[in-house]
Amino acid sequence: MAKKTAKKVVKKTTATVKKTVKKKAATKDTPATETAAKKAVKKVAKKAAKRAPRKKVVKEVRLKAYWGVFNSSLKRLAVFEYADKRAAEKKAKELSGGSKGVHFIQLVKEPITE
């Protein structure tokens, strides 16, 4: 859609420039004004036909899931593979025993580094 409007603007502006240059050329009758007219048309076309900014290509990041054991201040104390949920629950239960505070498990996703 933007390309169509840009072309219309270029056509309109180039047409007005050509008309004004022809009027001036008719009064002067010199070939130098024709080259000036062409240069003016090119300048207008360059200004009107600016390239649209390129969109940034977002690279997909692969993530891997883990189970993390956290304390009440959200500090991660241990990390277990996703398949070892029982081991993570056991570790949280061990750490929560006594008056050490509450510990829980939470799903953690981290980017895979190659």
Phi and psi in radians as a Rosetta constraint file:
Dihedral C 1 N 2 CA 2 C 2 CIRCULARHARMONIC -1.171 0.35
Dihedral N 2 CA 2 C 2 N 3 CIRCULARHARMONIC -0.562 0.35
Dihedral C 2 N 3 CA 3 C 3 CIRCULARHARMONIC -1.150 0.35
Dihedral N 3 CA 3 C 3 N 4 CIRCULARHARMONIC -0.704 0.35
Dihedral C 3 N 4 CA 4 C 4 CIRCULARHARMONIC -1.098 0.35
Dihedral N 4 CA 4 C 4 N 5 CIRCULARHARMONIC -0.795 0.35
Dihedral C 4 N 5 CA 5 C 5 CIRCULARHARMONIC -1.155 0.35
Dihedral N 5 CA 5 C 5 N 6 CIRCULARHARMONIC -0.631 0.35
Dihedral C 5 N 6 CA 6 C 6 CIRCULARHARMONIC -1.136 0.35
Dihedral N 6 CA 6 C 6 N 7 CIRCULARHARMONIC -0.698 0.35
Dihedral C 6 N 7 CA 7 C 7 CIRCULARHARMONIC -1.137 0.35
Dihedral N 7 CA 7 C 7 N 8 CIRCULARHARMONIC -0.711 0.35
Dihedral C 7 N 8 CA 8 C 8 CIRCULARHARMONIC -1.088 0.35
Dihedral N 8 CA 8 C 8 N 9 CIRCULARHARMONIC -0.748 0.35
Dihedral C 8 N 9 CA 9 C 9 CIRCULARHARMONIC -1.103 0.35
Dihedral N 9 CA 9 C 9 N 10 CIRCULARHARMONIC -0.731 0.35
Dihedral C 9 N 10 CA 10 C 10 CIRCULARHARMONIC -1.110 0.35
Dihedral N 10 CA 10 C 10 N 11 CIRCULARHARMONIC -0.773 0.35
Dihedral C 10 N 11 CA 11 C 11 CIRCULARHARMONIC -1.104 0.35
Dihedral N 11 CA 11 C 11 N 12 CIRCULARHARMONIC -0.762 0.35
Dihedral C 11 N 12 CA 12 C 12 CIRCULARHARMONIC -1.136 0.35
Dihedral N 12 CA 12 C 12 N 13 CIRCULARHARMONIC -0.800 0.35
Dihedral C 12 N 13 CA 13 C 13 CIRCULARHARMONIC -1.212 0.35
Dihedral N 13 CA 13 C 13 N 14 CIRCULARHARMONIC -0.666 0.35
Dihedral C 13 N 14 CA 14 C 14 CIRCULARHARMONIC -1.182 0.35
Dihedral N 14 CA 14 C 14 N 15 CIRCULARHARMONIC -0.626 0.35
Dihedral C 14 N 15 CA 15 C 15 CIRCULARHARMONIC -1.149 0.35
Dihedral N 15 CA 15 C 15 N 16 CIRCULARHARMONIC -0.733 0.35
Dihedral C 15 N 16 CA 16 C 16 CIRCULARHARMONIC -1.178 0.35
Dihedral N 16 CA 16 C 16 N 17 CIRCULARHARMONIC -0.650 0.35
Dihedral C 16 N 17 CA 17 C 17 CIRCULARHARMONIC -1.149 0.35
Dihedral N 17 CA 17 C 17 N 18 CIRCULARHARMONIC -0.737 0.35
Dihedral C 17 N 18 CA 18 C 18 CIRCULARHARMONIC -1.088 0.35
Dihedral N 18 CA 18 C 18 N 19 CIRCULARHARMONIC -0.734 0.35
Dihedral C 18 N 19 CA 19 C 19 CIRCULARHARMONIC -1.089 0.35
Dihedral N 19 CA 19 C 19 N 20 CIRCULARHARMONIC -0.806 0.35
Dihedral C 19 N 20 CA 20 C 20 CIRCULARHARMONIC -1.166 0.35
Dihedral N 20 CA 20 C 20 N 21 CIRCULARHARMONIC -0.636 0.35
Dihedral C 20 N 21 CA 21 C 21 CIRCULARHARMONIC -1.220 0.35
Dihedral N 21 CA 21 C 21 N 22 CIRCULARHARMONIC -0.678 0.35
Dihedral C 21 N 22 CA 22 C 22 CIRCULARHARMONIC -1.104 0.35
Dihedral N 22 CA 22 C 22 N 23 CIRCULARHARMONIC -0.700 0.35
Dihedral C 22 N 23 CA 23 C 23 CIRCULARHARMONIC -1.074 0.35
Dihedral N 23 CA 23 C 23 N 24 CIRCULARHARMONIC -0.775 0.35
Dihedral C 23 N 24 CA 24 C 24 CIRCULARHARMONIC -1.161 0.35
Dihedral N 24 CA 24 C 24 N 25 CIRCULARHARMONIC -0.671 0.35
Dihedral C 24 N 25 CA 25 C 25 CIRCULARHARMONIC -1.172 0.35
Dihedral N 25 CA 25 C 25 N 26 CIRCULARHARMONIC -0.624 0.35
Dihedral C 25 N 26 CA 26 C 26 CIRCULARHARMONIC -1.150 0.35
Dihedral N 26 CA 26 C 26 N 27 CIRCULARHARMONIC -0.570 0.35
Dihedral C 26 N 27 CA 27 C 27 CIRCULARHARMONIC -1.351 0.35
Dihedral N 27 CA 27 C 27 N 28 CIRCULARHARMONIC -0.584 0.35
Dihedral C 27 N 28 CA 28 C 28 CIRCULARHARMONIC -1.666 0.35
Dihedral N 28 CA 28 C 28 N 29 CIRCULARHARMONIC -0.578 0.35
Dihedral C 28 N 29 CA 29 C 29 CIRCULARHARMONIC 0.963 0.35
Dihedral N 29 CA 29 C 29 N 30 CIRCULARHARMONIC 0.856 0.35
Dihedral C 29 N 30 CA 30 C 30 CIRCULARHARMONIC -2.179 0.35
Dihedral N 30 CA 30 C 30 N 31 CIRCULARHARMONIC 2.570 0.35
Dihedral C 30 N 31 CA 31 C 31 CIRCULARHARMONIC -1.256 0.35
Dihedral N 31 CA 31 C 31 N 32 CIRCULARHARMONIC -0.314 0.35
Dihedral C 31 N 32 CA 32 C 32 CIRCULARHARMONIC -1.146 0.35
Dihedral N 32 CA 32 C 32 N 33 CIRCULARHARMONIC -0.546 0.35
Dihedral C 32 N 33 CA 33 C 33 CIRCULARHARMONIC -1.238 0.35
Dihedral N 33 CA 33 C 33 N 34 CIRCULARHARMONIC -0.504 0.35
Dihedral C 33 N 34 CA 34 C 34 CIRCULARHARMONIC -1.169 0.35
Dihedral N 34 CA 34 C 34 N 35 CIRCULARHARMONIC -0.724 0.35
Dihedral C 34 N 35 CA 35 C 35 CIRCULARHARMONIC -1.188 0.35
Dihedral N 35 CA 35 C 35 N 36 CIRCULARHARMONIC -0.622 0.35
Dihedral C 35 N 36 CA 36 C 36 CIRCULARHARMONIC -1.132 0.35
Dihedral N 36 CA 36 C 36 N 37 CIRCULARHARMONIC -0.644 0.35
Dihedral C 36 N 37 CA 37 C 37 CIRCULARHARMONIC -1.140 0.35
Dihedral N 37 CA 37 C 37 N 38 CIRCULARHARMONIC -0.739 0.35
Dihedral C 37 N 38 CA 38 C 38 CIRCULARHARMONIC -1.104 0.35
Dihedral N 38 CA 38 C 38 N 39 CIRCULARHARMONIC -0.713 0.35
Dihedral C 38 N 39 CA 39 C 39 CIRCULARHARMONIC -1.120 0.35
Dihedral N 39 CA 39 C 39 N 40 CIRCULARHARMONIC -0.728 0.35
Dihedral C 39 N 40 CA 40 C 40 CIRCULARHARMONIC -1.116 0.35
Dihedral N 40 CA 40 C 40 N 41 CIRCULARHARMONIC -0.698 0.35
Dihedral C 40 N 41 CA 41 C 41 CIRCULARHARMONIC -1.124 0.35
Dihedral N 41 CA 41 C 41 N 42 CIRCULARHARMONIC -0.725 0.35
Dihedral C 41 N 42 CA 42 C 42 CIRCULARHARMONIC -1.121 0.35
Dihedral N 42 CA 42 C 42 N 43 CIRCULARHARMONIC -0.706 0.35
Dihedral C 42 N 43 CA 43 C 43 CIRCULARHARMONIC -1.101 0.35
Dihedral N 43 CA 43 C 43 N 44 CIRCULARHARMONIC -0.757 0.35
Dihedral C 43 N 44 CA 44 C 44 CIRCULARHARMONIC -1.140 0.35
Dihedral N 44 CA 44 C 44 N 45 CIRCULARHARMONIC -0.715 0.35
Dihedral C 44 N 45 CA 45 C 45 CIRCULARHARMONIC -1.120 0.35
Dihedral N 45 CA 45 C 45 N 46 CIRCULARHARMONIC -0.687 0.35
Dihedral C 45 N 46 CA 46 C 46 CIRCULARHARMONIC -1.149 0.35
Dihedral N 46 CA 46 C 46 N 47 CIRCULARHARMONIC -0.738 0.35
Dihedral C 46 N 47 CA 47 C 47 CIRCULARHARMONIC -1.160 0.35
Dihedral N 47 CA 47 C 47 N 48 CIRCULARHARMONIC -0.700 0.35
Dihedral C 47 N 48 CA 48 C 48 CIRCULARHARMONIC -1.328 0.35
Dihedral N 48 CA 48 C 48 N 49 CIRCULARHARMONIC -0.517 0.35
Dihedral C 48 N 49 CA 49 C 49 CIRCULARHARMONIC -1.732 0.35
Dihedral N 49 CA 49 C 49 N 50 CIRCULARHARMONIC 0.980 0.35
Dihedral C 49 N 50 CA 50 C 50 CIRCULARHARMONIC -1.302 0.35
Dihedral N 50 CA 50 C 50 N 51 CIRCULARHARMONIC 2.529 0.35
Dihedral C 50 N 51 CA 51 C 51 CIRCULARHARMONIC -1.363 0.35
Dihedral N 51 CA 51 C 51 N 52 CIRCULARHARMONIC 2.440 0.35
Dihedral C 51 N 52 CA 52 C 52 CIRCULARHARMONIC -1.196 0.35
Dihedral N 52 CA 52 C 52 N 53 CIRCULARHARMONIC 2.540 0.35
Dihedral C 52 N 53 CA 53 C 53 CIRCULARHARMONIC -1.141 0.35
Dihedral N 53 CA 53 C 53 N 54 CIRCULARHARMONIC 2.502 0.35
Dihedral C 53 N 54 CA 54 C 54 CIRCULARHARMONIC -1.345 0.35
Dihedral N 54 CA 54 C 54 N 55 CIRCULARHARMONIC 2.471 0.35
Dihedral C 54 N 55 CA 55 C 55 CIRCULARHARMONIC -1.418 0.35
Dihedral N 55 CA 55 C 55 N 56 CIRCULARHARMONIC 2.504 0.35
Dihedral C 55 N 56 CA 56 C 56 CIRCULARHARMONIC -1.300 0.35
Dihedral N 56 CA 56 C 56 N 57 CIRCULARHARMONIC 2.267 0.35
Dihedral C 56 N 57 CA 57 C 57 CIRCULARHARMONIC -1.493 0.35
Dihedral N 57 CA 57 C 57 N 58 CIRCULARHARMONIC 2.120 0.35
Dihedral C 57 N 58 CA 58 C 58 CIRCULARHARMONIC -1.546 0.35
Dihedral N 58 CA 58 C 58 N 59 CIRCULARHARMONIC 2.177 0.35
Dihedral C 58 N 59 CA 59 C 59 CIRCULARHARMONIC -1.439 0.35
Dihedral N 59 CA 59 C 59 N 60 CIRCULARHARMONIC 2.291 0.35
Dihedral C 59 N 60 CA 60 C 60 CIRCULARHARMONIC -1.290 0.35
Dihedral N 60 CA 60 C 60 N 61 CIRCULARHARMONIC 2.325 0.35
Dihedral C 60 N 61 CA 61 C 61 CIRCULARHARMONIC -1.881 0.35
Dihedral N 61 CA 61 C 61 N 62 CIRCULARHARMONIC 2.214 0.35
Dihedral C 61 N 62 CA 62 C 62 CIRCULARHARMONIC -1.472 0.35
Dihedral N 62 CA 62 C 62 N 63 CIRCULARHARMONIC 2.392 0.35
Dihedral C 62 N 63 CA 63 C 63 CIRCULARHARMONIC -2.008 0.35
Dihedral N 63 CA 63 C 63 N 64 CIRCULARHARMONIC 2.642 0.35
Dihedral C 63 N 64 CA 64 C 64 CIRCULARHARMONIC -2.127 0.35
Dihedral N 64 CA 64 C 64 N 65 CIRCULARHARMONIC 2.434 0.35
Dihedral C 64 N 65 CA 65 C 65 CIRCULARHARMONIC -1.646 0.35
Dihedral N 65 CA 65 C 65 N 66 CIRCULARHARMONIC 2.441 0.35
Dihedral C 65 N 66 CA 66 C 66 CIRCULARHARMONIC -2.367 0.35
Dihedral N 66 CA 66 C 66 N 67 CIRCULARHARMONIC 2.871 0.35
Dihedral C 66 N 67 CA 67 C 67 CIRCULARHARMONIC -1.825 0.35
Dihedral N 67 CA 67 C 67 N 68 CIRCULARHARMONIC 2.210 0.35
Dihedral C 67 N 68 CA 68 C 68 CIRCULARHARMONIC -1.937 0.35
Dihedral N 68 CA 68 C 68 N 69 CIRCULARHARMONIC 2.445 0.35
Dihedral C 68 N 69 CA 69 C 69 CIRCULARHARMONIC -1.738 0.35
Dihedral N 69 CA 69 C 69 N 70 CIRCULARHARMONIC 2.158 0.35
Dihedral C 69 N 70 CA 70 C 70 CIRCULARHARMONIC -2.114 0.35
Dihedral N 70 CA 70 C 70 N 71 CIRCULARHARMONIC 2.672 0.35
Dihedral C 70 N 71 CA 71 C 71 CIRCULARHARMONIC -1.686 0.35
Dihedral N 71 CA 71 C 71 N 72 CIRCULARHARMONIC -3.058 0.35
Dihedral C 71 N 72 CA 72 C 72 CIRCULARHARMONIC -1.196 0.35
Dihedral N 72 CA 72 C 72 N 73 CIRCULARHARMONIC -0.338 0.35
Dihedral C 72 N 73 CA 73 C 73 CIRCULARHARMONIC -1.665 0.35
Dihedral N 73 CA 73 C 73 N 74 CIRCULARHARMONIC 0.315 0.35
Dihedral C 73 N 74 CA 74 C 74 CIRCULARHARMONIC 1.087 0.35
Dihedral N 74 CA 74 C 74 N 75 CIRCULARHARMONIC 0.505 0.35
Dihedral C 74 N 75 CA 75 C 75 CIRCULARHARMONIC -1.584 0.35
Dihedral N 75 CA 75 C 75 N 76 CIRCULARHARMONIC 2.239 0.35
Dihedral C 75 N 76 CA 76 C 76 CIRCULARHARMONIC -1.374 0.35
Dihedral N 76 CA 76 C 76 N 77 CIRCULARHARMONIC 2.138 0.35
Dihedral C 76 N 77 CA 77 C 77 CIRCULARHARMONIC -1.745 0.35
Dihedral N 77 CA 77 C 77 N 78 CIRCULARHARMONIC -0.570 0.35
Dihedral C 77 N 78 CA 78 C 78 CIRCULARHARMONIC -2.628 0.35
Dihedral N 78 CA 78 C 78 N 79 CIRCULARHARMONIC 2.723 0.35
Dihedral C 78 N 79 CA 79 C 79 CIRCULARHARMONIC -2.288 0.35
Dihedral N 79 CA 79 C 79 N 80 CIRCULARHARMONIC 2.342 0.35
Dihedral C 79 N 80 CA 80 C 80 CIRCULARHARMONIC -2.204 0.35
Dihedral N 80 CA 80 C 80 N 81 CIRCULARHARMONIC 2.685 0.35
Dihedral C 80 N 81 CA 81 C 81 CIRCULARHARMONIC -1.079 0.35
Dihedral N 81 CA 81 C 81 N 82 CIRCULARHARMONIC 2.757 0.35
Dihedral C 81 N 82 CA 82 C 82 CIRCULARHARMONIC -1.062 0.35
Dihedral N 82 CA 82 C 82 N 83 CIRCULARHARMONIC -0.609 0.35
Dihedral C 82 N 83 CA 83 C 83 CIRCULARHARMONIC -1.270 0.35
Dihedral N 83 CA 83 C 83 N 84 CIRCULARHARMONIC -0.298 0.35
Dihedral C 83 N 84 CA 84 C 84 CIRCULARHARMONIC -1.716 0.35
Dihedral N 84 CA 84 C 84 N 85 CIRCULARHARMONIC 0.841 0.35
Dihedral C 84 N 85 CA 85 C 85 CIRCULARHARMONIC -1.140 0.35
Dihedral N 85 CA 85 C 85 N 86 CIRCULARHARMONIC -0.666 0.35
Dihedral C 85 N 86 CA 86 C 86 CIRCULARHARMONIC -1.082 0.35
Dihedral N 86 CA 86 C 86 N 87 CIRCULARHARMONIC -0.713 0.35
Dihedral C 86 N 87 CA 87 C 87 CIRCULARHARMONIC -1.137 0.35
Dihedral N 87 CA 87 C 87 N 88 CIRCULARHARMONIC -0.654 0.35
Dihedral C 87 N 88 CA 88 C 88 CIRCULARHARMONIC -1.164 0.35
Dihedral N 88 CA 88 C 88 N 89 CIRCULARHARMONIC -0.730 0.35
Dihedral C 88 N 89 CA 89 C 89 CIRCULARHARMONIC -1.115 0.35
Dihedral N 89 CA 89 C 89 N 90 CIRCULARHARMONIC -0.677 0.35
Dihedral C 89 N 90 CA 90 C 90 CIRCULARHARMONIC -1.107 0.35
Dihedral N 90 CA 90 C 90 N 91 CIRCULARHARMONIC -0.756 0.35
Dihedral C 90 N 91 CA 91 C 91 CIRCULARHARMONIC -1.122 0.35
Dihedral N 91 CA 91 C 91 N 92 CIRCULARHARMONIC -0.714 0.35
Dihedral C 91 N 92 CA 92 C 92 CIRCULARHARMONIC -1.126 0.35
Dihedral N 92 CA 92 C 92 N 93 CIRCULARHARMONIC -0.659 0.35
Dihedral C 92 N 93 CA 93 C 93 CIRCULARHARMONIC -1.173 0.35
Dihedral N 93 CA 93 C 93 N 94 CIRCULARHARMONIC -0.714 0.35
Dihedral C 93 N 94 CA 94 C 94 CIRCULARHARMONIC -1.072 0.35
Dihedral N 94 CA 94 C 94 N 95 CIRCULARHARMONIC -0.794 0.35
Dihedral C 94 N 95 CA 95 C 95 CIRCULARHARMONIC -1.213 0.35
Dihedral N 95 CA 95 C 95 N 96 CIRCULARHARMONIC -0.526 0.35
Dihedral C 95 N 96 CA 96 C 96 CIRCULARHARMONIC -1.355 0.35
Dihedral N 96 CA 96 C 96 N 97 CIRCULARHARMONIC -0.312 0.35
Dihedral C 96 N 97 CA 97 C 97 CIRCULARHARMONIC -1.068 0.35
Dihedral N 97 CA 97 C 97 N 98 CIRCULARHARMONIC 2.419 0.35
Dihedral C 97 N 98 CA 98 C 98 CIRCULARHARMONIC 1.475 0.35
Dihedral N 98 CA 98 C 98 N 99 CIRCULARHARMONIC -2.641 0.35
Dihedral C 98 N 99 CA 99 C 99 CIRCULARHARMONIC -1.799 0.35
Dihedral N 99 CA 99 C 99 N 100 CIRCULARHARMONIC 0.514 0.35
Dihedral C 99 N 100 CA 100 C 100 CIRCULARHARMONIC -1.434 0.35
Dihedral N 100 CA 100 C 100 N 101 CIRCULARHARMONIC -0.137 0.35
Dihedral C 100 N 101 CA 101 C 101 CIRCULARHARMONIC 1.835 0.35
Dihedral N 101 CA 101 C 101 N 102 CIRCULARHARMONIC -3.075 0.35
Dihedral C 101 N 102 CA 102 C 102 CIRCULARHARMONIC -1.641 0.35
Dihedral N 102 CA 102 C 102 N 103 CIRCULARHARMONIC 2.346 0.35
Dihedral C 102 N 103 CA 103 C 103 CIRCULARHARMONIC -2.210 0.35
Dihedral N 103 CA 103 C 103 N 104 CIRCULARHARMONIC 2.514 0.35
Dihedral C 103 N 104 CA 104 C 104 CIRCULARHARMONIC -2.500 0.35
Dihedral N 104 CA 104 C 104 N 105 CIRCULARHARMONIC 2.919 0.35
Dihedral C 104 N 105 CA 105 C 105 CIRCULARHARMONIC -1.901 0.35
Dihedral N 105 CA 105 C 105 N 106 CIRCULARHARMONIC 2.647 0.35
Dihedral C 105 N 106 CA 106 C 106 CIRCULARHARMONIC -2.608 0.35
Dihedral N 106 CA 106 C 106 N 107 CIRCULARHARMONIC 2.574 0.35
Dihedral C 106 N 107 CA 107 C 107 CIRCULARHARMONIC -1.252 0.35
Dihedral N 107 CA 107 C 107 N 108 CIRCULARHARMONIC 2.286 0.35
Dihedral C 107 N 108 CA 108 C 108 CIRCULARHARMONIC -2.146 0.35
Dihedral N 108 CA 108 C 108 N 109 CIRCULARHARMONIC 2.290 0.35
Dihedral C 108 N 109 CA 109 C 109 CIRCULARHARMONIC -2.005 0.35
Dihedral N 109 CA 109 C 109 N 110 CIRCULARHARMONIC 2.200 0.35
Dihedral C 109 N 110 CA 110 C 110 CIRCULARHARMONIC -2.200 0.35
Dihedral N 110 CA 110 C 110 N 111 CIRCULARHARMONIC 2.561 0.35
Dihedral C 110 N 111 CA 111 C 111 CIRCULARHARMONIC -1.182 0.35
Dihedral N 111 CA 111 C 111 N 112 CIRCULARHARMONIC 2.504 0.35
Dihedral C 111 N 112 CA 112 C 112 CIRCULARHARMONIC -1.406 0.35
Dihedral N 112 CA 112 C 112 N 113 CIRCULARHARMONIC 2.169 0.35
Dihedral C 112 N 113 CA 113 C 113 CIRCULARHARMONIC -1.759 0.35
Dihedral N 113 CA 113 C 113 N 114 CIRCULARHARMONIC 2.314 0.35
